[in-house]
Amino acid sequence: MLGTGALRAHLIEARLAGTIATTREKSLARYRLFAARDPRALLGLDPERDWPLGEVLRLMGRKCGVSADPAHTSGPDVIDPDRTVAALDGFAERVAAAAARRAPVLIGTGHPHRLLEFYAALADAFSSAGCTVLTPAYGARVDIATRFGVRPRTLEYVRGVALMQETGVRGAPGAGGVHTHSPLPVRTALAVAADAAGPLPGLVIGDHGWLCGAGQLGFEAIGLADADDPAPFVGQAEGRVSVVVPLDDGVRAEDYLPLARYVLDRADLYR
């Protein structure tokens, strides 16, 4: 198993932390959108107060380790690997607590091509620990706004992980999974679960709209976020998101598996 030192080295080598592919220009553009309360950057969060650009920048400096200097406007962005490791430890604590109380769990991703295997490893471990891995609204249609207009998507579950699928796509599980920031999928899943009077999640795990959308609705939520997505970190600062792990969310899928093993080992769920 990876120790803390080996994990830190992996984060840097895989560019999950340290110098990352996300650019400073992209991060600042997203911070400005968030400060303007643009829905594209809110990810389903409704901030309790105003977050001007300067405060967003300082928060992201504290949470991710990006430069808080507004004069730093170009080049690759940076995530402090020590902050990533500390957040993974906090993530593991929440996973262990949920498993110990046999809480129902809902897991979903807006990054199916990158993060599916990370979340699937968690889903398998929760199931082995006796937790119900929820799959509400399986097959439901969700109309999601894209840069090409509103497009119909289908809510699917692959190995216990929710993702949005292009309508009508056939093939291997997860084929046609689409990237999305929308909170509509988690809202749909939770609404169907509530209407069915079935179990509601004691923990929601995810990213983008899955993380912020669930936290906004009052569910305990933990997940992953890149340096250009301030909404999860604001949600954490305002008390609606429990743990956010800062990392680059666009590297190779296999590079996230050591993180899953680290979390499960810390949570005493690795088998």
N, C-alpha and C positions, 0 to 999 in steps of 0.2 A: 504494500500500500504506500501511496505517496505521503511522506511527511510534509510538514509545513515548508521546509526549505526546498524540497523537490517540487512541490506544488508551485511555489513562487517562481522557481526557475522555468517550469513549464509555461506558466502564464506569460513570461517575458519572451521565451523562445517561440511560442505559438502566436505571439502578438495579441493575446487576449488582454494583456495589460502591458504597462510600460509604454513605449511608443506604438501607437495603434494606427490602423488604416483610416479611421474617421478623421476628417480634416477639421482644422480650427474654423475654417469658413463655414462648413456645414453645421458645426455645433453652434456657432454664434447666430446663424440664420434661424435655427430651431429655438434658441433662447429668446430671440426677438419675437418669434411667433407666439411662444408661450406667454411672454410678458404682455402681448396684445390679446391674450385669451383666444387665440385662433384654435378652433376645434381640432384642426389637424395636429396640433402639438399637445393638446390637453389629454388625449387618449382616454376620454371618459371621466377625467377628474374635473371637479368643480371647486377650484381653490377657494378657501374661506376668506382670503384677503388678496389684495393686489400684490403682485410679484414683479416689480420693475426689473429691467435688464440687469442692473448692478447687483440686486439681491440674488437673482437667479445665478449670476456668474459666481458670486461668493459662495452660494450654497453648493454649486457643482465643484468648486474648488475644495470645499470641506469634504464632500461625499466621495468624489472621484479622484481628486488630485490634479484636475486640470488647472491651468493657469487662471488666476482670478484677475489678472491684469487686462483691462479692456483695450490697452494698446497692443496686445498680442493678438493679431488678427489673421495670421496665415500660417500654413505649415501643418504637419501632422499633429494630432492631439495626443494627450498623454493621460493614462490612468495609472494611479499609484498601485502597484501590485500588493502592497501591504494592506491597503484598504479593501482590495478584492478578497484577500485571504481572511481578513477579519469579518467581512460580510458573509463569506461562505461558512464560517464558524457559527455566526448568528442564524443563518439559513438552516444549518444542520440541527441547531437546538430546536427550532420550530418544527422541523420534520420529525425529530425524536419525540417531541411532546405530542404531536398529532398521532403518531403511531402508538404511543403508550396508552392513549385514551381511546384508541380504535376509532378515531374520527373519520367520517366520510370525507373524501378528498376529491376535488375537481381540478384537473390539470389541462391547460390549453396554451397554445402558442400561435403567435403571428409570424413565426419564423420556422415553418415546418421543414424547410430544406437544410437548415443549420442546427436547430435545437431539438428536433423530434427525438433523437436517440437519448439525449440528456434527460428529457422529461420521461421518456418511456422507461428508463432505468429506475427512476423514482416510482413510477406507477407500479412496476413489477415488485419493487420492495414493499410498497404500501400494501399491495394485495397479499404478499407473503406474510405480512405482519398482522393480517386479519382486518385491514381497513377496506371499506367499500370504495372502489374507484368509480366515481359517478360518470354516467354518460347520458345526461338528459338532452332532450331535443335532437336525438340522433336523426339525421336526414332532413332536418328543418331547413327551409329556404331562408336566407338572410340577404337582403338587398344592401350592398355596400357601395358607398361612394368611392370611386377611383379617379385617377386623372383622366380616364377615358369616359367618365360619366358613371352613373349608377349601374352596377352589374350584379346579377343574381349569383349567389354562392350557396353552397350546401354545407351544413355543419356535419362533419364526419368525426369519427374517433378511430385512431390507429394506435393499437397497443395501449389503450386507455387514455390517449392524449387527444384532446380536441383540436381540430384545425379546420380551416375553410378550404373547400374544394371547388374547383371550377365546375359549374353545372354540366352534367353529361359526360364528364371525363371517366374513362374506364381504364383498367390496367392494374398494376401492382398497388398494394395499399399505400396511400399517401401520394400516388401519382396525381399531378394536377393540383397539389396543395399550393395555396397562394399566400404571399406575404401580405399582412394587413396590420394596421395600427388601430383598427376600429374596436370600440367597446361593445358594438351590437352583438357579436357572438356570445359573449359572456352574459349580457343582459337577457338574451333569448334563452340560453341554457338555464339560467337561474329562474326566470319567469316560468318556464315549463316545469321545472322541478317543484316550484312553489304551488303551481296550479294542480299538479298531480298529487299534492300532499305527501310526496315522497321525502326521503331524507334530503336535507340541505347540507352543503359542505361545511365542515368545521375548519377547513383550510382550503384556500384556492392558491394554486401555484401557476405562474405563467409570466408573460411579458406583455409589453404594449397595452392594448385595451383589455386583455384578460386580467392583468395585474391592477391597473388603475380602475377599471370598471367595477371589479369585484370589491376593491377597497372602498370606492365611493358608495357602494350599496351596503357597507357595513360588515362585510365578511373579512375574516382574517386573511390577508393576502401577502405572499412573499414571491420574489422573482428576480429576474435579471434585467439589466438595462444598460444601454450604451451611453457614452459620454454626450451624445447629441440629443438624448431624450430626458429633459428635466422633469417631466410630469411625475414619474415614479418617485423621484427623490423629494419633490415638493410634497407628494402624498405622504411620504415617510415623515417629513418635517412637520406636517400638520396632523400626524397621528392616524392616518387612514390606511397606510401601508406599513406592514410590520418590518420587513427586511427587503432591501434592494441590494443586489450584488452588482457592482460596477464592472463591466467588461465589454470588450468588443463583441457584438452579437452577429458578426458576419464572417467569421473565420471558418475553416474546414469543420465539418460536422464531427469528425473523429477527435478533434482537439478538445471537445467539451466532455468527452467520456471520463478522462482522469478527474475532472471536477465532480462528476456524479459519484465516482468511486470514493473520492475524498469525503463528500457530504455523507454518503451512506455509511462509511466507516466511522465517521465522527458521531453519527446518529445510532451506531451499533445495529445497523440494518444490513450491512454488507454480508452477503453469503457466497 
